[in-house]
């Protein structure tokens, strides 16, 4: 069996996307997924319209699972010139992980790096690279340039954009991985510093095959957390032969 790193870990992360679980659903999820879940993202702007938000965040915290608001909420504050209000919101809810993204709005990159630097004073910063606009194709050298600059600005991880559907950014509209892009990025950016958004099974499988069981994966549906963990260690048909001794 491959050696799966144990929590707390800085590599082999699984980031789960919560798009609106109720408190009871969250409890049920945590009853089986705590040891396999490293971070939870309250997807896009769902936190703004989620009832009992504080109770949900406190529930995750009671299991030592950090929560952060989706990057779209950050952008919604930013476009309204409310960056300081966003910081205050994070403080008010005890949020220690923050995502800086520019998938929906255009932010000059030096300005984006400035936001990353400022937010590192308040917690761990995840910065997302890539556009939610499928027509906006970023060349590989630019992905590398942006990722490197954002890591240098203080981001703990860079997130490779895919949306919750897995059909933009590092993927084609069909969901197929842009393999040349991924492999070029990896020539310059350490894999342990990248969280690959991979909501689809075939995408998860690709990255496990490419980078091993301790690859960082994000935008995982709560209902898929156990299936993903089984896939990571070769206990699913798709990955069954990944880690077997070839001499057997």
Sine and cosine of phi, psi and omega as CSV:
sin_phi,cos_phi,sin_psi,cos_psi,sin_omega,cos_omega
0.00,0.00,0.63,-0.78,0.05,-1.00
-0.93,0.37,0.46,-0.89,-0.02,-1.00
-0.99,0.10,0.96,-0.28,0.02,-1.00
-1.00,0.07,0.83,-0.56,0.01,-1.00
-0.89,0.45,0.60,-0.80,-0.02,-1.00
-1.00,-0.05,0.39,-0.92,0.10,-0.99
-0.95,0.30,0.50,-0.86,-0.10,0.99
-0.97,0.26,0.67,-0.75,-0.07,-1.00
-0.75,-0.67,0.41,-0.91,0.06,-1.00
-0.92,-0.39,0.05,1.00,0.07,-1.00
-0.59,-0.81,0.53,-0.85,-0.09,-1.00
0.99,0.15,0.43,0.90,-0.05,-1.00
-0.94,0.34,0.56,-0.83,0.19,-0.98
-0.87,-0.49,0.90,-0.44,0.06,-1.00
-0.98,-0.21,0.86,-0.50,-0.02,-1.00
-0.99,-0.11,0.66,-0.75,0.07,-1.00
-0.99,-0.17,0.91,-0.42,0.07,-1.00
-0.99,-0.11,0.93,-0.36,-0.03,-1.00
-0.98,-0.19,0.23,0.97,0.05,-1.00
0.63,-0.78,0.54,0.84,0.06,-1.00
-0.89,0.46,0.62,-0.79,0.12,-0.99
-0.97,0.26,0.15,-0.99,0.04,-1.00
-0.87,0.49,-0.66,0.75,0.00,-1.00
-0.92,0.38,-0.65,0.76,0.05,-1.00
-0.91,0.42,-0.61,0.80,0.04,-1.00
-0.89,0.45,-0.69,0.73,0.04,-1.00
-0.87,0.49,-0.70,0.72,0.01,-1.00
-0.89,0.46,-0.68,0.73,0.03,-1.00
-0.87,0.50,-0.73,0.68,-0.05,-1.00
-0.92,0.39,-0.43,0.90,-0.02,-1.00
-0.90,0.43,-0.38,0.93,0.00,-1.00
-0.86,-0.51,-0.26,0.96,-0.20,-0.98
-0.93,-0.37,-0.05,1.00,-0.12,-0.99
-0.83,0.55,-0.71,0.70,-0.08,-1.00
-0.95,0.31,-0.26,0.97,-0.04,-1.00
-0.97,-0.26,-0.12,0.99,-0.08,-1.00
-0.95,-0.32,0.82,-0.58,-0.03,-1.00
-0.99,-0.16,-0.61,0.79,-0.05,-1.00
-0.58,-0.81,0.53,-0.85,0.11,-0.99
-0.85,-0.53,0.78,-0.63,0.10,-1.00
-0.97,-0.23,0.80,-0.60,0.14,-0.99
-0.99,0.14,0.99,-0.16,-0.25,-0.97
-0.77,0.64,0.60,-0.80,0.00,-1.00
0.57,0.82,-0.91,-0.42,-0.01,-1.00
-0.93,-0.36,0.40,0.92,-0.09,-1.00
-0.89,0.46,-0.48,0.88,-0.04,-1.00
-0.87,0.49,-0.49,0.87,-0.03,-1.00
-0.92,0.39,-0.49,0.87,-0.07,-1.00
-0.92,-0.38,0.23,0.97,-0.02,-1.00
-1.00,0.02,0.87,-0.49,0.11,-0.99
-0.91,0.41,0.45,-0.89,0.06,-1.00
0.83,0.56,0.58,0.81,-0.06,-1.00
-0.86,0.50,-0.71,0.71,-0.04,-1.00
-0.88,0.48,-0.67,0.74,0.01,-1.00
-0.90,0.44,-0.61,0.79,0.01,-1.00
-0.91,0.40,-0.72,0.69,0.01,-1.00
-0.88,0.48,-0.68,0.74,0.03,-1.00
-0.90,0.43,-0.55,0.83,0.03,-1.00
-0.91,0.42,-0.74,0.68,0.06,-1.00
-0.87,0.49,-0.67,0.74,-0.02,-1.00
-0.88,0.47,-0.56,0.83,0.00,-1.00
-0.91,0.41,-0.31,0.95,0.06,-1.00
-0.97,-0.23,0.21,0.98,0.00,-1.00
0.86,0.50,0.59,0.81,0.06,-1.00
-0.93,-0.37,0.91,-0.41,0.01,-1.00
-0.94,0.35,0.54,-0.84,-0.02,-1.00
-0.85,-0.53,0.54,-0.84,0.15,-0.99
-0.61,-0.79,0.37,-0.93,0.01,-1.00
-0.99,0.16,0.61,-0.79,0.03,-1.00
-0.85,0.52,0.46,-0.89,-0.05,-1.00
-0.87,0.49,-0.46,0.89,0.01,-1.00
-0.89,0.46,-0.57,0.82,0.04,-1.00
-0.92,0.39,-0.67,0.74,0.08,-1.00
-0.83,0.56,-0.72,0.69,-0.02,-1.00
-0.92,0.40,-0.56,0.83,0.02,-1.00
-0.90,0.43,-0.62,0.78,0.08,-1.00
-0.93,0.37,-0.69,0.72,-0.11,-0.99
-0.90,0.44,-0.69,0.73,-0.05,-1.00
-0.92,0.39,-0.31,0.95,0.05,-1.00
-0.99,-0.16,0.23,0.97,0.00,-1.00
0.85,0.53,0.67,0.74,-0.05,-1.00
-0.84,-0.54,0.65,0.76,-0.01,-1.00
-0.86,0.51,-0.69,0.72,0.00,-1.00
-0.91,0.42,-0.56,0.83,0.06,-1.00
-0.91,0.41,-0.58,0.81,0.04,-1.00
-0.90,0.44,-0.69,0.72,0.04,-1.00
-0.87,0.50,-0.69,0.72,-0.01,-1.00
-0.90,0.43,-0.62,0.78,0.05,-1.00
-0.87,0.50,-0.73,0.68,0.01,-1.00
-0.88,0.48,-0.68,0.74,0.04,-1.00
-0.88,0.47,-0.70,0.71,-0.06,-1.00
-0.88,0.48,-0.60,0.80,-0.04,-1.00
-0.99,-0.11,0.07,1.00,0.01,-1.00
0.94,0.35,0.48,0.88,-0.02,-1.00
-0.99,0.12,0.86,-0.52,-0.04,-1.00
-0.94,-0.35,-0.02,1.00,0.11,-0.99
-0.89,-0.46,0.70,-0.71,-0.04,-1.00
-0.70,-0.71,0.67,-0.74,0.04,-1.00
-0.97,-0.25,0.77,-0.64,0.10,-0.99
-0.95,-0.32,0.88,-0.47,-0.02,-1.00
-0.70,-0.72,0.27,-0.96,0.09,-1.00
-0.62,-0.78,0.64,0.77,-0.05,-1.00
-0.97,0.25,-0.43,0.90,-0.04,-1.00
-0.96,-0.30,-0.48,0.88,0.01,-1.00
-0.84,-0.54,0.31,-0.95,0.03,-1.00
-1.00,-0.08,0.84,-0.55,0.04,-1.00
-0.83,-0.55,0.81,-0.59,0.10,-1.00
-0.79,0.61,0.68,-0.73,-0.18,-0.98
-0.90,0.44,-0.59,0.81,0.04,-1.00
-0.89,0.46,-0.59,0.81,0.03,-1.00
-0.93,0.37,-0.66,0.75,0.03,-1.00
-0.86,0.50,-0.70,0.71,0.02,-1.00
-0.89,0.45,-0.53,0.85,0.07,-1.00
-0.90,0.44,-0.65,0.76,0.05,-1.00
-0.90,0.43,-0.64,0.77,0.04,-1.00
-0.87,0.50,-0.75,0.67,-0.01,-1.00
-0.85,0.52,-0.69,0.72,-0.02,-1.00
-0.91,0.41,-0.66,0.75,-0.07,-1.00
-0.95,0.30,-0.37,0.93,0.04,-1.00
-0.90,0.43,-0.29,0.96,0.07,-1.00
-0.95,0.33,-0.32,0.95,-0.11,-0.99
-0.92,-0.39,-0.17,0.98,0.01,-1.00
0.24,-0.97,-0.36,-0.93,-0.03,-1.00
-1.00,0.05,0.77,-0.64,-0.04,-1.00
-0.95,-0.30,0.76,-0.65,0.16,-0.99
-0.94,-0.35,0.80,-0.59,0.01,-1.00
-0.92,-0.39,0.70,-0.72,-0.06,-1.00
-0.98,-0.19,0.73,-0.69,0.00,-1.00
-0.90,-0.44,0.71,-0.70,0.01,-1.00
0.88,-0.47,0.41,-0.91,-0.06,-1.00
-0.98,-0.22,0.51,-0.86,0.11,-0.99
-0.99,0.16,-0.14,0.99,0.02,-1.00
-1.00,0.06,0.92,-0.39,-0.08,-1.00
-0.90,0.44,-0.36,0.93,-0.01,-1.00
-0.99,0.11,-0.18,0.98,-0.01,-1.00
-1.00,-0.06,1.00,-0.08,-0.05,-1.00
-1.00,-0.05,0.87,-0.50,0.00,-1.00
-0.99,-0.12,0.82,-0.57,-0.01,-1.00
-0.92,0.38,0.42,-0.91,-0.06,-1.00
-0.81,0.58,-0.67,0.74,-0.04,-1.00
-0.88,0.48,-0.52,0.85,-0.01,-1.00
-0.96,0.28,-0.64,0.77,0.09,-1.00
-0.82,0.57,-0.72,0.69,-0.04,-1.00
-0.89,0.45,-0.71,0.70,0.00,-1.00
-0.87,0.49,-0.71,0.70,-0.02,-1.00
-0.92,0.40,-0.72,0.70,0.00,-1.00
-0.87,0.49,-0.71,0.71,-0.02,-1.00
-0.89,0.46,-0.70,0.71,-0.02,-1.00
-0.90,0.44,-0.62,0.79,-0.04,-1.00
-0.96,0.28,-0.56,0.83,0.12,-0.99
-0.92,0.39,-0.66,0.75,0.03,-1.00
-0.90,0.44,-0.50,0.87,0.00,-1.00
-0.97,0.26,-0.21,0.98,0.07,-1.00
0.83,-0.55,0.00,1.00,0.05,-1.00
-0.90,0.43,0.71,-0.71,0.04,-1.00
-0.97,0.25,-0.55,0.83,0.04,-1.00
-0.61,-0.79,0.47,-0.88,0.21,-0.98
-0.95,-0.31,0.65,-0.76,-0.01,-1.00
-0.97,-0.24,0.80,-0.60,0.05,-1.00
-1.00,0.09,0.91,-0.41,-0.12,-0.99
-0.86,0.50,0.66,-0.75,0.09,-1.00
-0.54,-0.84,-0.18,0.98,-0.17,-0.98
0.92,0.40,0.14,-0.99,-0.02,-1.00
-0.95,0.31,-0.28,0.96,-0.01,-1.00
-1.00,-0.02,-0.32,0.95,-0.02,-1.00
0.96,0.30,0.71,0.70,-0.06,-1.00
-0.67,-0.74,0.34,0.94,0.12,-0.99
-0.64,-0.77,-0.06,-1.00,0.09,-1.00
0.91,0.42,-0.94,-0.35,-0.03,-1.00
-0.99,0.17,0.03,1.00,0.01,-1.00
-0.84,-0.55,0.43,-0.90,0.15,-0.99
-0.98,0.19,0.16,-0.99,-0.02,-1.00
-0.85,0.53,-0.43,0.90,0.01,-1.00
-0.98,0.20,-0.17,0.99,-0.09,-1.00
1.00,-0.09,-0.09,1.00,0.00,-1.00
-0.94,0.34,0.66,-0.75,0.00,-1.00
-0.92,0.39,0.69,-0.72,0.15,-0.99
-0.99,0.14,0.99,0.13,-0.19,-0.98
-0.86,0.51,-0.66,0.75,0.00,-1.00
-0.87,0.49,-0.65,0.76,0.03,-1.00
-0.89,0.46,-0.77,0.64,-0.03,-1.00
-0.85,0.52,-0.73,0.68,-0.08,-1.00
-0.94,0.34,-0.52,0.85,0.06,-1.00
-0.94,0.34,-0.65,0.76,0.06,-1.00
-0.83,0.55,-0.69,0.72,-0.08,-1.00
-0.94,0.35,-0.23,0.97,0.09,-1.00
-0.96,0.28,-0.32,0.95,-0.10,-1.00
-0.85,-0.53,-0.46,0.89,-0.07,-1.00
-0.92,-0.40,0.79,-0.61,-0.01,-1.00
-0.87,0.50,0.75,-0.66,-0.03,-1.00
-0.85,0.52,-0.52,0.85,-0.03,-1.00
-0.95,0.30,-0.17,0.99,0.03,-1.00
-0.99,-0.14,0.01,1.00,-0.05,-1.00
-0.92,-0.40,0.75,-0.67,0.19,-0.98
-0.97,-0.24,0.90,-0.44,-0.03,-1.00
-1.00,0.01,0.91,-0.42,0.10,-1.00
-0.92,0.40,0.84,-0.54,-0.12,-0.99
-0.56,-0.83,0.95,0.30,-0.06,-1.00
-0.95,0.30,-0.36,0.93,-0.05,-1.00
-0.99,-0.10,0.54,-0.84,-0.05,-1.00
-0.85,0.53,-0.70,0.71,-0.03,-1.00
-0.88,0.47,-0.54,0.84,0.03,-1.00
-0.94,0.33,-0.68,0.73,0.05,-1.00
-0.87,0.50,-0.70,0.72,-0.02,-1.00
-0.88,0.48,-0.67,0.74,-0.01,-1.00
-0.85,0.52,-0.74,0.67,-0.07,-1.00
-0.95,0.31,-0.55,0.83,0.07,-1.00
-0.91,0.41,-0.66,0.75,0.02,-1.00
-0.91,0.42,-0.65,0.76,-0.05,-1.00
-0.96,0.27,-0.68,0.73,-0.19,-0.98
-0.87,-0.50,-0.02,1.00,0.07,-1.00
1.00,-0.06,0.03,-1.00,-0.13,-0.99
-0.93,0.38,-0.33,0.94,-0.06,-1.00
-0.98,-0.22,0.54,0.84,0.12,-0.99
-0.97,0.24,0.54,-0.84,0.05,-1.00
-0.99,0.11,0.84,-0.54,-0.03,-1.00
-0.81,-0.59,0.61,-0.79,-0.04,-1.00
-0.74,-0.67,0.11,-0.99,-0.05,-1.00
0.86,0.51,0.64,0.77,0.02,-1.00
-1.00,0.04,0.74,-0.67,0.03,-1.00
-0.94,0.35,0.62,-0.78,0.01,-1.00
-0.80,0.59,-0.59,0.81,-0.03,-1.00
-0.95,0.31,-0.19,0.98,-0.07,-1.00
-0.96,-0.28,0.04,1.00,-0.14,-0.99
-0.90,0.43,-0.67,0.74,0.00,-1.00
-0.94,0.34,-0.67,0.74,0.02,-1.00
-0.88,0.47,-0.64,0.77,0.03,-1.00
-0.90,0.43,-0.69,0.72,-0.02,-1.00
-0.89,0.45,-0.62,0.79,0.07,-1.00
-0.90,0.44,-0.66,0.76,0.02,-1.00
-0.90,0.43,-0.61,0.79,-0.02,-1.00
-0.85,0.53,-0.56,0.83,-0.09,-1.00
-0.95,-0.30,0.28,0.96,0.09,-1.00
0.98,0.19,0.39,0.92,0.01,-1.00
-0.95,-0.32,0.58,0.81,0.13,-0.99
-0.64,-0.77,0.57,-0.82,-0.12,-0.99
-0.78,0.63,-0.63,0.78,-0.05,-1.00
-0.89,0.45,-0.55,0.84,-0.06,-1.00
-0.92,-0.39,0.21,0.98,-0.15,-0.99
-0.82,0.58,-0.63,0.77,-0.10,-1.00
-0.99,-0.11,0.02,1.00,-0.06,-1.00
-0.87,0.50,-0.64,0.77,-0.19,-0.98
-0.90,-0.43,0.17,0.99,0.02,-1.00
-0.97,0.22,0.56,-0.83,0.10,-1.00
-0.89,0.46,0.86,-0.50,-0.08,-1.00
-0.90,0.43,-0.27,0.96,0.00,-1.00
-0.99,0.15,-0.22,0.98,-0.05,-1.00
-0.97,0.26,0.00,0.00,0.00,0.00
